[in-house]
Amino acid sequence: MSGSDEPGIGPMKLLLLGVGGCAAVDLVSILKKQRQAVASVRIRVEGQRARDMPRPFVAVHTTFVVTGKGLDRAKVERAVELSLEKYCGVHGTLAAGVKHLTWGAETRELE
């Protein structure tokens, strides 16, 4: 862990990594239960912070890219929604204080 000028990952970036990790575990579990043939999941979490100290996050956007064979986009989107809004405690913690929590999902066919 580090401050802004030090090598390593700072605490605010760790918080975003926590959202991605938490959501990934839930997402994969949900998609397996839905019998979706998932080959990979990539997640990108971006946060925008306030200008004034203590500079909390004011917006967080999470993008999911799910690759697999014959994926049902509606099932993937529902799995993302469930992961973030029902199961992921890190996302739930952010929801209490971050005004703009958004997400997007895309599916890619495995070749």
N, C-alpha and C positions, 0 to 999 in steps of 0.2 A: 504494500500500500504506500502511497506517496501523496505529497502535496502537488500543487500545480507545476512547480519547476523541477520536481524530482523525477527520476526514472520510475517506471512502474505505473500501476493503476490507482487512481485516486478514489476516495470513498463515494463520490457522486457517480462515477462510472461503474463502480462496483454495484451500486443500487440498480442501475440499468441492466447490468449483466445478470443480476438476481431475477429481474423480470423475465428476461429471455430464458434463463435456465429453468425457472419454475414453470413457465408456460410450455417449454419444450417437453418436459417430463409428462405433464398432463395431456398435451396434444397428442403425443405418440400413443399414450395409453388409450385415449378415446378413439383414435383412428384404428388401432388394432381391434378394439371391441366392435367397431363398425365394419370390420373386415376389408379395410382399405389397404391396398398393396403399396405401402410407403417404402421408398428406397432411401430418401434423405429429406431432412428438414433443415432449412436455414432460416435464422431469425435475425433481424436487424432492429435494434432499439435505439431511437434517437430522442434526446431530450433537449428542451429549450429552458434555460434558467432565467429567473428574474434578474434585473440589473442591480437591485439593492440587496445589501447583505441581510440575511444570510444566504441569499441567492438560491432559493428553493426552485424546484422544477415548476414551471407554469404550463408546460405541454410535454407530453410524451407520446411518440408514435411508434408502434411496433408493426413490422412487416414480416410476414411469414411466406416462405417459398417452399412448397411441398412438392416433391418429385416422386413419381411412382407410375405404376401401370394401371390404366383405366380408372383413375381417381374421379370420384363424384365431387365436383366443385361445391355443391350445396352441403355435402357432408363435411368437407374440409372446413368451410366457413362456419358451420355450426360447431364443429370441434374447437375451432379457434375461439369462438364466442364463449363456449362453455369453459374452456381453459382459463381465459382471462377474467370473465365475469363471475364465475362460480367457484372454481377450484384453486386458482393461483393466489396464495396469501400475500405475496409481494405486490402483485397488481392491486389487490384489494386494499392494501396499506396505502399505496399511492393514490388510489381513488378517493380517499378521505381528504386529500389536500391539493391534488393537481386538478385544475379546472378543465383541461383539455386532454383527455386520454382517448386516443384513436388507434385504429388498427386497420390493416389491409392484408389480404391473402391472395396468393396466386398459386395455381397448380401448373406443373410441367409434366409432360408425358415422358416417361423413361424410354430412351431409344435403344 
